[in-house]
Amino acid sequence: MNPDDRQAYWRANLRLMATLLAIWALVSFGAGIIFVDQLNQITILGFPLGFWFAQQGSILVFIALIVVYAVRMDALDKKFGADDYEEGGVSH
């Protein structure tokens, strides 16, 4: 990979990480702490929504963000030719 491609690859990687971290922070801190009073006005199965986000929702969103990161980074690796493995999983 040439230096310009390497820099573009790293920039795209950082942009993806910043976006996903912003989503994580918004859900974890926003829904679980900052907006908890407003969210607690809504109940799910008898539990306030703010409590649900603090206990369950932020974990589920975090797992979804891990999956999104893995899929997007795989696509980014292929786009820039940074994938070291062939289809069968054997290194070159």
Biopython code that builds the backbone (N, CA, C, O; Angstrom):
import numpy as np
from Bio.PDB.StructureBuilder import StructureBuilder

atoms = [
    (1, "MET", "N", (0.860, -1.165, 0.000)),
    (1, "MET", "CA", (0.000, 0.000, 0.000)),
    (1, "MET", "C", (0.912, 1.236, 0.000)),
    (1, "MET", "O", (1.854, 1.323, 0.787)),
    (2, "ASN", "N", (0.624, 2.166, -0.873)),
    (2, "ASN", "CA", (1.445, 3.375, -0.934)),
    (2, "ASN", "C", (1.084, 4.326, 0.220)),
    (2, "ASN", "O", (0.032, 4.169, 0.839)),
    (3, "PRO", "N", (1.942, 5.300, 0.509)),
    (3, "PRO", "CA", (1.697, 6.198, 1.668)),
    (3, "PRO", "C", (0.382, 6.967, 1.593)),
    (3, "PRO", "O", (-0.245, 7.195, 2.627)),
    (4, "ASP", "N", (-0.053, 7.373, 0.403)),
    (4, "ASP", "CA", (-1.332, 8.101, 0.295)),
    (4, "ASP", "C", (-2.508, 7.201, 0.627)),
    (4, "ASP", "O", (-3.438, 7.618, 1.316)),
    (5, "ASP", "N", (-2.470, 5.961, 0.137)),
    (5, "ASP", "CA", (-3.531, 5.002, 0.462)),
    (5, "ASP", "C", (-3.520, 4.664, 1.949)),
    (5, "ASP", "O", (-4.573, 4.532, 2.573)),
    (6, "ARG", "N", (-2.327, 4.524, 2.507)),
    (6, "ARG", "CA", (-2.204, 4.211, 3.937)),
    (6, "ARG", "C", (-2.818, 5.329, 4.775)),
    (6, "ARG", "O", (-3.511, 5.064, 5.757)),
    (7, "GLN", "N", (-2.566, 6.574, 4.387)),
    (7, "GLN", "CA", (-3.121, 7.710, 5.120)),
    (7, "GLN", "C", (-4.646, 7.770, 4.966)),
    (7, "GLN", "O", (-5.349, 8.052, 5.935)),
    (8, "ALA", "N", (-5.159, 7.510, 3.769)),
    (8, "ALA", "CA", (-6.608, 7.498, 3.546)),
    (8, "ALA", "C", (-7.269, 6.368, 4.327)),
    (8, "ALA", "O", (-8.354, 6.536, 4.883)),
    (9, "TYR", "N", (-6.600, 5.214, 4.364)),
    (9, "TYR", "CA", (-7.110, 4.062, 5.125)),
    (9, "TYR", "C", (-7.205, 4.411, 6.609)),
    (9, "TYR", "O", (-8.224, 4.154, 7.250)),
    (10, "TRP", "N", (-6.135, 4.999, 7.153)),
    (10, "TRP", "CA", (-6.125, 5.354, 8.571)),
    (10, "TRP", "C", (-7.160, 6.426, 8.883)),
    (10, "TRP", "O", (-7.812, 6.377, 9.926)),
    (11, "ARG", "N", (-7.316, 7.401, 7.978)),
    (11, "ARG", "CA", (-8.314, 8.453, 8.172)),
    (11, "ARG", "C", (-9.722, 7.849, 8.197)),
    (11, "ARG", "O", (-10.541, 8.226, 9.035)),
    (12, "ALA", "N", (-10.004, 6.921, 7.289)),
    (12, "ALA", "CA", (-11.320, 6.270, 7.261)),
    (12, "ALA", "C", (-11.536, 5.443, 8.525)),
    (12, "ALA", "O", (-12.643, 5.407, 9.062)),
    (13, "ASN", "N", (-10.490, 4.782, 8.999)),
    (13, "ASN", "CA", (-10.575, 3.993, 10.220)),
    (13, "ASN", "C", (-10.886, 4.896, 11.413)),
    (13, "ASN", "O", (-11.760, 4.577, 12.218)),
    (14, "LEU", "N", (-10.181, 6.013, 11.530)),
    (14, "LEU", "CA", (-10.426, 6.939, 12.636)),
    (14, "LEU", "C", (-11.818, 7.551, 12.577)),
    (14, "LEU", "O", (-12.461, 7.742, 13.609)),
    (15, "ARG", "N", (-12.286, 7.861, 11.362)),
    (15, "ARG", "CA", (-13.631, 8.416, 11.205)),
    (15, "ARG", "C", (-14.682, 7.407, 11.660)),
    (15, "ARG", "O", (-15.646, 7.772, 12.333)),
    (16, "LEU", "N", (-14.497, 6.140, 11.292)),
    (16, "LEU", "CA", (-15.429, 5.087, 11.709)),
    (16, "LEU", "C", (-15.414, 4.932, 13.228)),
    (16, "LEU", "O", (-16.470, 4.854, 13.854)),
    (17, "MET", "N", (-14.219, 4.886, 13.822)),
    (17, "MET", "CA", (-14.129, 4.743, 15.279)),
    (17, "MET", "C", (-14.754, 5.929, 15.999)),
    (17, "MET", "O", (-15.448, 5.743, 16.999)),
    (18, "ALA", "N", (-14.522, 7.139, 15.513)),
    (18, "ALA", "CA", (-15.100, 8.327, 16.150)),
    (18, "ALA", "C", (-16.621, 8.306, 16.082)),
    (18, "ALA", "O", (-17.294, 8.653, 17.052)),
    (19, "THR", "N", (-17.157, 7.903, 14.949)),
    (19, "THR", "CA", (-18.616, 7.822, 14.797)),
    (19, "THR", "C", (-19.210, 6.796, 15.750)),
    (19, "THR", "O", (-20.193, 7.077, 16.435)),
    (20, "LEU", "N", (-18.615, 5.607, 15.796)),
    (20, "LEU", "CA", (-19.139, 4.555, 16.664)),
    (20, "LEU", "C", (-18.975, 4.903, 18.139)),
    (20, "LEU", "O", (-19.849, 4.593, 18.948)),
    (21, "LEU", "N", (-17.866, 5.543, 18.496)),
    (21, "LEU", "CA", (-17.693, 5.965, 19.889)),
    (21, "LEU", "C", (-18.684, 7.052, 20.283)),
    (21, "LEU", "O", (-19.149, 7.088, 21.422)),
    (22, "ALA", "N", (-19.007, 7.932, 19.350)),
    (22, "ALA", "CA", (-20.010, 8.964, 19.632)),
    (22, "ALA", "C", (-21.380, 8.329, 19.869)),
    (22, "ALA", "O", (-22.113, 8.744, 20.767)),
    (23, "ILE", "N", (-21.719, 7.337, 19.073)),
    (23, "ILE", "CA", (-22.993, 6.620, 19.269)),
    (23, "ILE", "C", (-22.993, 5.922, 20.623)),
    (23, "ILE", "O", (-23.977, 5.985, 21.361)),
    (24, "TRP", "N", (-21.883, 5.253, 20.948)),
    (24, "TRP", "CA", (-21.779, 4.558, 22.226)),
    (24, "TRP", "C", (-21.941, 5.536, 23.391)),
    (24, "TRP", "O", (-22.664, 5.254, 24.346)),
    (25, "ALA", "N", (-21.263, 6.687, 23.310)),
    (25, "ALA", "CA", (-21.344, 7.678, 24.389)),
    (25, "ALA", "C", (-22.758, 8.233, 24.519)),
    (25, "ALA", "O", (-23.267, 8.401, 25.627)),
    (26, "LEU", "N", (-23.383, 8.514, 23.390)),
    (26, "LEU", "CA", (-24.741, 9.047, 23.424)),
    (26, "LEU", "C", (-25.706, 8.051, 24.070)),
    (26, "LEU", "O", (-26.537, 8.427, 24.896)),
    (27, "VAL", "N", (-25.590, 6.792, 23.689)),
    (27, "VAL", "CA", (-26.492, 5.785, 24.252)),
    (27, "VAL", "C", (-26.162, 5.516, 25.718)),
    (27, "VAL", "O", (-27.057, 5.504, 26.563)),
    (28, "SER", "N", (-24.886, 5.301, 26.022)),
    (28, "SER", "CA", (-24.505, 4.942, 27.393)),
    (28, "SER", "C", (-24.742, 6.074, 28.378)),
    (28, "SER", "O", (-25.406, 5.894, 29.399)),
    (29, "PHE", "N", (-24.199, 7.232, 28.068)),
    (29, "PHE", "CA", (-24.317, 8.351, 28.998)),
    (29, "PHE", "C", (-25.611, 9.121, 28.810)),
    (29, "PHE", "O", (-26.239, 9.551, 29.778)),
    (30, "GLY", "N", (-26.007, 9.290, 27.549)),
    (30, "GLY", "CA", (-27.219, 10.050, 27.271)),
    (30, "GLY", "C", (-28.464, 9.352, 27.763)),
    (30, "GLY", "O", (-29.222, 9.903, 28.561)),
    (31, "ALA", "N", (-28.676, 8.129, 27.283)),
    (31, "ALA", "CA", (-29.896, 7.404, 27.636)),
    (31, "ALA", "C", (-29.852, 6.880, 29.065)),
    (31, "ALA", "O", (-30.886, 6.826, 29.730)),
    (32, "GLY", "N", (-28.680, 6.495, 29.548)),
    (32, "GLY", "CA", (-28.587, 5.907, 30.883)),
    (32, "GLY", "C", (-28.434, 6.906, 32.005)),
    (32, "GLY", "O", (-28.745, 6.587, 33.153)),
    (33, "ILE", "N", (-27.955, 8.129, 31.706)),
    (33, "ILE", "CA", (-27.682, 9.091, 32.773)),
    (33, "ILE", "C", (-28.365, 10.437, 32.520)),
    (33, "ILE", "O", (-29.147, 10.904, 33.348)),
    (34, "ILE", "N", (-28.069, 11.057, 31.380)),
    (34, "ILE", "CA", (-28.520, 12.428, 31.136)),
    (34, "ILE", "C", (-30.029, 12.515, 30.899)),
    (34, "ILE", "O", (-30.702, 13.360, 31.488)),
    (35, "PHE", "N", (-30.556, 11.651, 30.046)),
    (35, "PHE", "CA", (-31.979, 11.708, 29.690)),
    (35, "PHE", "C", (-32.816, 10.691, 30.462)),
    (35, "PHE", "O", (-33.928, 10.359, 30.049)),
    (36, "VAL", "N", (-32.291, 10.201, 31.570)),
    (36, "VAL", "CA", (-32.979, 9.133, 32.295)),
    (36, "VAL", "C", (-34.349, 9.574, 32.808)),
    (36, "VAL", "O", (-35.292, 8.783, 32.787)),
    (37, "ASP", "N", (-34.478, 10.809, 33.264)),
    (37, "ASP", "CA", (-35.767, 11.263, 33.798)),
    (37, "ASP", "C", (-36.844, 11.285, 32.716)),
    (37, "ASP", "O", (-37.981, 10.876, 32.952)),
    (38, "GLN", "N", (-36.473, 11.766, 31.528)),
    (38, "GLN", "CA", (-37.442, 11.793, 30.424)),
    (38, "GLN", "C", (-37.769, 10.375, 29.951)),
    (38, "GLN", "O", (-38.922, 10.061, 29.658)),
    (39, "LEU", "N", (-36.744, 9.524, 29.881)),
    (39, "LEU", "CA", (-36.973, 8.153, 29.420)),
    (39, "LEU", "C", (-37.743, 7.320, 30.435)),
    (39, "LEU", "O", (-38.440, 6.381, 30.051)),
    (40, "ASN", "N", (-37.635, 7.636, 31.700)),
    (40, "ASN", "CA", (-38.353, 6.878, 32.723)),
    (40, "ASN", "C", (-39.866, 7.098, 32.668)),
    (40, "ASN", "O", (-40.614, 6.375, 33.327)),
    (41, "GLN", "N", (-40.323, 8.069, 31.904)),
    (41, "GLN", "CA", (-41.756, 8.275, 31.710)),
    (41, "GLN", "C", (-42.355, 7.155, 30.862)),
    (41, "GLN", "O", (-43.569, 6.949, 30.873)),
    (42, "ILE", "N", (-41.510, 6.434, 30.131)),
    (42, "ILE", "CA", (-41.935, 5.322, 29.271)),
    (42, "ILE", "C", (-41.535, 4.025, 29.960)),
    (42, "ILE", "O", (-40.429, 3.917, 30.488)),
    (43, "THR", "N", (-42.433, 3.038, 29.956)),
    (43, "THR", "CA", (-42.117, 1.756, 30.578)),
    (43, "THR", "C", (-42.143, 0.647, 29.536)),
    (43, "THR", "O", (-42.944, 0.662, 28.602)),
    (44, "ILE", "N", (-41.242, -0.319, 29.723)),
    (44, "ILE", "CA", (-41.186, -1.529, 28.898)),
    (44, "ILE", "C", (-41.277, -2.712, 29.845)),
    (44, "ILE", "O", (-40.409, -2.899, 30.697)),
    (45, "LEU", "N", (-42.318, -3.503, 29.699)),
    (45, "LEU", "CA", (-42.550, -4.670, 30.555)),
    (45, "LEU", "C", (-42.506, -4.303, 32.040)),
    (45, "LEU", "O", (-42.032, -5.085, 32.865)),
    (46, "GLY", "N", (-42.996, -3.129, 32.368)),
    (46, "GLY", "CA", (-43.058, -2.690, 33.752)),
    (46, "GLY", "C", (-41.804, -2.002, 34.259)),
    (46, "GLY", "O", (-41.780, -1.545, 35.401)),
    (47, "PHE", "N", (-40.767, -1.915, 33.448)),
    (47, "PHE", "CA", (-39.525, -1.255, 33.853)),
    (47, "PHE", "C", (-39.400, 0.087, 33.153)),
    (47, "PHE", "O", (-39.734, 0.191, 31.973)),
    (48, "PRO", "N", (-38.931, 1.112, 33.843)),
    (48, "PRO", "CA", (-38.721, 2.404, 33.200)),
    (48, "PRO", "C", (-37.673, 2.293, 32.089)),
    (48, "PRO", "O", (-36.680, 1.580, 32.236)),
    (49, "LEU", "N", (-37.897, 2.993, 30.988)),
    (49, "LEU", "CA", (-37.005, 2.899, 29.833)),
    (49, "LEU", "C", (-35.589, 3.365, 30.167)),
    (49, "LEU", "O", (-34.630, 2.789, 29.653)),
    (50, "GLY", "N", (-35.426, 4.379, 31.002)),
    (50, "GLY", "CA", (-34.100, 4.828, 31.406)),
    (50, "GLY", "C", (-33.335, 3.746, 32.148)),
    (50, "GLY", "O", (-32.143, 3.550, 31.913)),
    (51, "PHE", "N", (-34.021, 3.040, 33.046)),
    (51, "PHE", "CA", (-33.413, 1.920, 33.761)),
    (51, "PHE", "C", (-33.042, 0.814, 32.788)),
    (51, "PHE", "O", (-31.971, 0.217, 32.901)),
    (52, "TRP", "N", (-33.926, 0.536, 31.825)),
    (52, "TRP", "CA", (-33.663, -0.515, 30.843)),
    (52, "TRP", "C", (-32.424, -0.190, 30.025)),
    (52, "TRP", "O", (-31.590, -1.066, 29.799)),
    (53, "PHE", "N", (-32.286, 1.060, 29.574)),
    (53, "PHE", "CA", (-31.099, 1.446, 28.808)),
    (53, "PHE", "C", (-29.836, 1.313, 29.653)),
    (53, "PHE", "O", (-28.808, 0.850, 29.159)),
    (54, "ALA", "N", (-29.902, 1.709, 30.904)),
    (54, "ALA", "CA", (-28.728, 1.619, 31.766)),
    (54, "ALA", "C", (-28.326, 0.173, 32.014)),
    (54, "ALA", "O", (-27.136, -0.121, 32.127)),
    (55, "GLN", "N", (-29.290, -0.731, 32.101)),
    (55, "GLN", "CA", (-28.997, -2.120, 32.434)),
    (55, "GLN", "C", (-28.838, -3.023, 31.210)),
    (55, "GLN", "O", (-27.959, -3.885, 31.198)),
    (56, "GLN", "N", (-29.659, -2.846, 30.195)),
    (56, "GLN", "CA", (-29.684, -3.769, 29.060)),
    (56, "GLN", "C", (-29.363, -3.100, 27.735)),
    (56, "GLN", "O", (-28.541, -3.596, 26.964)),
    (57, "GLY", "N", (-30.000, -1.993, 27.477)),
    (57, "GLY", "CA", (-29.924, -1.355, 26.167)),
    (57, "GLY", "C", (-28.532, -0.945, 25.760)),
    (57, "GLY", "O", (-28.141, -1.146, 24.611)),
    (58, "SER", "N", (-27.765, -0.367, 26.686)),
    (58, "SER", "CA", (-26.414, 0.075, 26.321)),
    (58, "SER", "C", (-25.522, -1.121, 26.002)),
    (58, "SER", "O", (-24.637, -1.008, 25.154)),
    (59, "ILE", "N", (-25.727, -2.251, 26.650)),
    (59, "ILE", "CA", (-24.951, -3.455, 26.353)),
    (59, "ILE", "C", (-25.303, -3.972, 24.967)),
    (59, "ILE", "O", (-24.413, -4.340, 24.200)),
    (60, "LEU", "N", (-26.585, -4.005, 24.637)),
    (60, "LEU", "CA", (-27.003, -4.478, 23.313)),
    (60, "LEU", "C", (-26.508, -3.554, 22.207)),
    (60, "LEU", "O", (-26.097, -4.020, 21.144)),
    (61, "VAL", "N", (-26.546, -2.255, 22.452)),
    (61, "VAL", "CA", (-26.026, -1.300, 21.470)),
    (61, "VAL", "C", (-24.526, -1.483, 21.320)),
    (61, "VAL", "O", (-24.017, -1.418, 20.201)),
    (62, "PHE", "N", (-23.800, -1.709, 22.408)),
    (62, "PHE", "CA", (-22.362, -1.928, 22.343)),
    (62, "PHE", "C", (-22.032, -3.165, 21.511)),
    (62, "PHE", "O", (-21.106, -3.127, 20.701)),
    (63, "ILE", "N", (-22.759, -4.244, 21.690)),
    (63, "ILE", "CA", (-22.548, -5.457, 20.892)),
    (63, "ILE", "C", (-22.829, -5.174, 19.421)),
    (63, "ILE", "O", (-22.082, -5.623, 18.551)),
    (64, "ALA", "N", (-23.894, -4.438, 19.135)),
    (64, "ALA", "CA", (-24.207, -4.080, 17.746)),
    (64, "ALA", "C", (-23.091, -3.225, 17.143)),
    (64, "ALA", "O", (-22.751, -3.396, 15.972)),
    (65, "LEU", "N", (-22.521, -2.315, 17.923)),
    (65, "LEU", "CA", (-21.426, -1.478, 17.432)),
    (65, "LEU", "C", (-20.181, -2.308, 17.126)),
    (65, "LEU", "O", (-19.461, -2.005, 16.175)),
    (66, "ILE", "N", (-19.921, -3.336, 17.908)),
    (66, "ILE", "CA", (-18.795, -4.229, 17.632)),
    (66, "ILE", "C", (-18.997, -4.938, 16.300)),
    (66, "ILE", "O", (-18.061, -5.055, 15.509)),
    (67, "VAL", "N", (-20.202, -5.405, 16.054)),
    (67, "VAL", "CA", (-20.505, -6.087, 14.794)),
    (67, "VAL", "C", (-20.369, -5.116, 13.623)),
    (67, "VAL", "O", (-19.779, -5.459, 12.598)),
    (68, "VAL", "N", (-20.906, -3.916, 13.767)),
    (68, "VAL", "CA", (-20.804, -2.905, 12.708)),
    (68, "VAL", "C", (-19.339, -2.582, 12.430)),
    (68, "VAL", "O", (-18.937, -2.475, 11.271)),
    (69, "TYR", "N", (-18.538, -2.427, 13.490)),
    (69, "TYR", "CA", (-17.123, -2.120, 13.304)),
    (69, "TYR", "C", (-16.410, -3.243, 12.548)),
    (69, "TYR", "O", (-15.632, -2.978, 11.631)),
    (70, "ALA", "N", (-16.673, -4.484, 12.927)),
    (70, "ALA", "CA", (-16.017, -5.612, 12.265)),
    (70, "ALA", "C", (-16.387, -5.689, 10.786)),
    (70, "ALA", "O", (-15.521, -5.912, 9.941)),
    (71, "VAL", "N", (-17.653, -5.509, 10.475)),
    (71, "VAL", "CA", (-18.109, -5.581, 9.081)),
    (71, "VAL", "C", (-17.543, -4.419, 8.273)),
    (71, "VAL", "O", (-17.051, -4.618, 7.163)),
    (72, "ARG", "N", (-17.608, -3.206, 8.823)),
    (72, "ARG", "CA", (-17.106, -2.027, 8.096)),
    (72, "ARG", "C", (-15.591, -2.073, 7.915)),
    (72, "ARG", "O", (-15.086, -1.667, 6.869)),
    (73, "MET", "N", (-14.857, -2.562, 8.918)),
    (73, "MET", "CA", (-13.405, -2.659, 8.788)),
    (73, "MET", "C", (-13.017, -3.739, 7.778)),
    (73, "MET", "O", (-12.023, -3.589, 7.068)),
    (74, "ASP", "N", (-13.777, -4.808, 7.708)),
    (74, "ASP", "CA", (-13.516, -5.833, 6.699)),
    (74, "ASP", "C", (-13.683, -5.241, 5.301)),
    (74, "ASP", "O", (-12.867, -5.488, 4.414)),
    (75, "ALA", "N", (-14.742, -4.461, 5.113)),
    (75, "ALA", "CA", (-14.964, -3.809, 3.822)),
    (75, "ALA", "C", (-13.865, -2.786, 3.535)),
    (75, "ALA", "O", (-13.407, -2.665, 2.399)),
    (76, "LEU", "N", (-13.448, -2.057, 4.557)),
    (76, "LEU", "CA", (-12.385, -1.066, 4.388)),
    (76, "LEU", "C", (-11.059, -1.743, 4.046)),
    (76, "LEU", "O", (-10.312, -1.255, 3.198)),
    (77, "ASP", "N", (-10.769, -2.858, 4.698)),
    (77, "ASP", "CA", (-9.553, -3.612, 4.392)),
    (77, "ASP", "C", (-9.546, -4.075, 2.936)),
    (77, "ASP", "O", (-8.529, -3.975, 2.250)),
    (78, "LYS", "N", (-10.673, -4.576, 2.478)),
    (78, "LYS", "CA", (-10.761, -5.040, 1.090)),
    (78, "LYS", "C", (-10.642, -3.876, 0.106)),
    (78, "LYS", "O", (-10.015, -4.012, -0.945)),
    (79, "LYS", "N", (-11.235, -2.748, 0.443)),
    (79, "LYS", "CA", (-11.190, -1.579, -0.436)),
    (79, "LYS", "C", (-9.758, -1.091, -0.639)),
    (79, "LYS", "O", (-9.372, -0.716, -1.746)),
    (80, "PHE", "N", (-8.975, -1.099, 0.439)),
    (80, "PHE", "CA", (-7.615, -0.591, 0.362)),
    (80, "PHE", "C", (-6.576, -1.695, 0.162)),
    (80, "PHE", "O", (-5.377, -1.419, 0.128)),
    (81, "GLY", "N", (-7.029, -2.936, 0.031)),
    (81, "GLY", "CA", (-6.097, -4.033, -0.176)),
    (81, "GLY", "C", (-5.287, -4.358, 1.056)),
    (81, "GLY", "O", (-4.161, -4.843, 0.943)),
    (82, "ALA", "N", (-5.828, -4.102, 2.226)),
    (82, "ALA", "CA", (-5.117, -4.365, 3.477)),
    (82, "ALA", "C", (-5.451, -5.727, 4.055)),
    (82, "ALA", "O", (-4.937, -6.087, 5.114)),
    (83, "ASP", "N", (-6.299, -6.490, 3.385)),
    (83, "ASP", "CA", (-6.637, -7.824, 3.888)),
    (83, "ASP", "C", (-5.513, -8.779, 3.520)),
    (83, "ASP", "O", (-5.106, -8.855, 2.360)),
    (84, "ASP", "N", (-5.012, -9.507, 4.515)),
    (84, "ASP", "CA", (-3.868, -10.403, 4.332)),
    (84, "ASP", "C", (-4.276, -11.836, 4.057)),
    (84, "ASP", "O", (-3.415, -12.697, 3.877)),
    (85, "TYR", "N", (-5.551, -12.105, 4.021)),
    (85, "TYR", "CA", (-6.002, -13.477, 3.909)),
    (85, "TYR", "C", (-6.819, -13.683, 2.648)),
    (85, "TYR", "O", (-7.537, -12.795, 2.188)),
    (86, "GLU", "N", (-6.685, -14.891, 2.102)),
    (86, "GLU", "CA", (-7.490, -15.273, 0.956)),
    (86, "GLU", "C", (-8.834, -15.771, 1.431)),
    (86, "GLU", "O", (-9.082, -15.825, 2.635)),
    (87, "GLU", "N", (-9.704, -16.135, 0.513)),
    (87, "GLU", "CA", (-11.048, -16.587, 0.872)),
    (87, "GLU", "C", (-11.015, -17.794, 1.813)),
    (87, "GLU", "O", (-11.857, -17.890, 2.705)),
    (88, "GLY", "N", (-10.078, -18.704, 1.639)),
    (88, "GLY", "CA", (-10.011, -19.904, 2.471)),
    (88, "GLY", "C", (-9.420, -19.678, 3.835)),
    (88, "GLY", "O", (-9.339, -20.613, 4.631)),
    (89, "GLY", "N", (-9.001, -18.454, 4.133)),
    (89, "GLY", "CA", (-8.438, -18.155, 5.428)),
    (89, "GLY", "C", (-6.940, -18.440, 5.511)),
    (89, "GLY", "O", (-6.367, -18.416, 6.600)),
    (90, "VAL", "N", (-6.304, -18.708, 4.376)),
    (90, "VAL", "CA", (-4.874, -19.025, 4.358)),
    (90, "VAL", "C", (-4.106, -17.767, 3.969)),
    (90, "VAL", "O", (-4.456, -17.086, 3.004)),
    (91, "SER", "N", (-3.071, -17.471, 4.719)),
    (91, "SER", "CA", (-2.255, -16.302, 4.439)),
    (91, "SER", "C", (-1.464, -16.490, 3.156)),
    (91, "SER", "O", (-1.125, -17.615, 2.789)),
    (92, "HIS", "N", (-1.169, -15.390, 2.474)),
    (92, "HIS", "CA", (-0.366, -15.443, 1.246)),
    (92, "HIS", "C", (1.016, -15.951, 1.519)),
    (92, "HIS", "O", (1.826, -16.060, 0.599)),
]
sb = StructureBuilder()
sb.init_structure("model")
sb.init_model(0)
sb.init_chain("A")
sb.init_seg("    ")
for serial, (resi, resn, name, xyz) in enumerate(atoms, 1):
    if name == "N":
        sb.init_residue(resn, " ", resi, " ")
    sb.init_atom(name, np.array(xyz, "f"), 0.0, 1.0, " ", f" {name:<3s}", serial, name[0])
structure = sb.get_structure()
